[in-house]
Amino acid sequence: MTQAGIGLRHAHVVQVLNERPAVGFLEVHSENYMSEGGPRRRALFELRHDYAVSLHGVGLSLGSAEGLDSAHLDRLAGLVQDYEPFLVSEHLSWSVAEAHYLNDLLPLPYTEEALTLVVANVQRCQERLGRQILVENPSSYVTFAESTLSEPAFLAEVAARSGCGLLLDVNNIYVTAQNHGLDAKAYIEALPGDAVGEIHLAGHRREELEGGVLLIDAHDRQVCEGVWDLYRFAIARLGRRPTLVEWDNSLPPLEILLGEAAEADRQAAAALETAGGLRGAA
Amino acid sequence: MALHDQQRAFAATLLTADAADPAGLGITADGREAARLAVYRNNVQVSLIGVLEAAFPVTAKLCGLDNFRFAASRYLRGQPPAEARLLTYGDGFPAWLSAFKPAAGQPYLAEMARLEWARNEALFAADADPLDASLLSSLPPEAIGDLVLIPHPAARLLQSGFSLHAAWQSGEVPKAGAETLLITRPDLQVLQSALAPGAGVLAAALFDGRSLTEAAEQALAVAPDLDLQACLLHHLTSGSFSRYQLPTPT
């Protein structure tokens, strides 16, 4: 059985129900289960008997200046009650403005104003759910001139002030670092390691854009060697953490996704062996 | 700029403008701000068009995919999602499509979209056990006529001027002609059937809260030969109703 988990997508649900593949856990997008009833909810109820479930939200919009949508937060609390997930996570981003939901993880300026807002939203969420959540670092394509904090410093402050944990998305760090000319390993070193409760891995796409290269967080292919390298670096620094492979677009057969989860286990083991060897030699 | 104003301006350029305009957003990207902002704009629009395509696959096929995507892109500008629960996104699309000028010559498109949305609602509605026929047989026969049946949370009745049922199955252009469609989900599967005219009147009256006797009278008025028992059996096996009420004694 792998320790790593997989993002469960609708096209794989029947096969997972029938075959119950040996994976560490299943993660779903919370919003997809916010219906009153229906087969999706029923399938997840069945699967939670055999698997640890992680609820990963893309719509709470912790960075929204207009605050959280109470109805959405109530529905999330209902899911937490129904499915008893071992992890609940959301993103450091916003997607709601003027009560319109934009279905993307939009970037925040890293200012004191934004920090105060995000901390308040995270606290409100944690109080409503009655538990800690993890907040994920985003992929981004722009930065803001007014930012006064680096992204990892901002995340560290959010965790320290709100008591939330962090979901370290290694692919997002790779993408963001490449897009903005940052040092990805220095980014990881700047995060409070104890706060990291989960790691995400995924594939990204390279695009030529006006004479430069832009990395797009596409979740449409296998994890690249650069991201594996960064994952090994993170594991060597943090030790093992629940690790998830995400794949959302151009979804492959389930076996390929399971293979990625197995690869994540191998990479983590290799990283710990190397780290142990280094410590032993020192 | 205050964060709230910044997010409103950011949202507007992603959703409503014809091109992503980075001016005034305070973003920096080495002189490539417009191209970078366009990535977000593309993410937002392509993903929401994809949500509508997934909810209205037969409508999209009847439209032609390019035409459907164009219509969807116009719809989402005027009616972006009101909540993050995207399984509800598209509820206003059938009505919007019926008023969309480029589709004026194909009124069946909005009708097919209505059917697909009814199926979508049925899929995600609350679960409930369908009414059990044995419950009815446990009642004294003289009480049956006064029964009011309560529609199952997933049950929908749809009346159209087109033969949607056959067209939904074949993917071909619906023919004109009145039709009443019953959409239900007794358990995990969405079921769909076309009702004959008398059966349609009966179903409409029952869904409207009429007693069995009243509904039967209305139906027999338009279809004197209607087999009421067969109609009721069809509703029971389809899962149209989940409960019943007896009139309170006066």
Interface residues (C-beta under 8 A of the other chain):
Chain A: E31 N32 M34 S35 E36 G37 G38 P39 R40 R41 R42 V58 G59 L60 S61 S64 A65 E66 D69 A71 H72 R75 W94 S95 V96 A97 E98 A99 H100 Y101 L102 N103 D104 L106 P107 L108 P109 T111 E113 A114 L117 Y141 V142 T143 F144 A145 E146 L209 E210 G212 L214 I216
Chain B: A2 L3 H4 Q6 Q7 R8 F10 A11 L14 L15 P22 G26 I27 T28 A29 D30 R32 E33 A35 R36 L37 V39 Y40 N43 V44 S47 L48 V51 P80 P81 A82 E83 A84 R85 L86 L87 L123 F124 A125 A126 D127 A128 P153 A154 R185 L188
